[in-house]
């Protein structure tokens, strides 16, 4: 194989980009549809530290009142209220990763093929990290909503470790939305409660997305698809106590992830060493947003840590009804 120089190596950014875009698009197309669009992934040019949008209470609770045809009294106007929907933009980096060019030659891998493989792996890992991040945000925002969106049988001593019990928990979790229960379109579960739920049942695997498995709806899951991920955001461990798991019931558009359509990638060769070394490094950004909530710019800040994203008080509710929010949470052991 021809020795790789810095000039020829840099040209293979095209192959890296192709691999990365292919992996991201596969994850986006599969995940959006398979999750019933409860969590959406997309791409958009991002500028600044936050994404701002508006939400309006167009008419409000007192908009419709009795009208007296015989009255000529002055009417009381109903105020139009508005608030912001704020997503927060996160900065990420991959690498730097380095390897001698000699090592690449010994595995008989062309620079073009290697660049494509690195890009594809980077794309898959980016999708996995983005999904884990939005799940962390959703769990924090929903759980802090309190009793109105939280069903917690653990306080009554129910372990929730049998098929019958967890099925009952799902029903009671849906009941938090009352007449709007049909708005819950998908579940997000840690593997532990999911396998407790299905026990000996066999479900057909629909698709695997960035190490996240999505199963089709079964009678035990109320016919709704289940996103199964062993995300730390769905598990709480305390010394001397049983692990506690959060199962999320999500509405359409509960969580949104937008990858910045502009990113920077460097691929080059480091000279003046005993051996030539190929180096790869990439920077990118993406935003996360929760339906019916705005990121607390003052307390949460810009480019927050995972711990800040997982702090429920950093997600401020902006909708009057829980039925317009992201969903419910069910707590089990």
Beta strands, then each sheet from edge to edge (+ up, - down):
strand 1: 39-44
strand 2: 50-57
strand 3: 81-100
strand 4: 150-152
strand 5: 184-189
strand 6: 205-209
strand 7: 212-215
strand 8: 225-228
strand 9: 235-236
strand 10: 244-251
strand 11: 255-260
strand 12: 264-270
strand 13: 277-290
strand 14: 293-295
strand 15: 315-317
strand 16: 327-332
sheet 1: 1+ 11+ 13- 3+ 2-
sheet 2: 1+ 11+ 13- 12+
sheet 3: 4+ 16+ 10- 5+ 8+ 7- 6+
sheet 4: 4+ 16+ 10- 9+
sheet 5: 14+ 15-
end
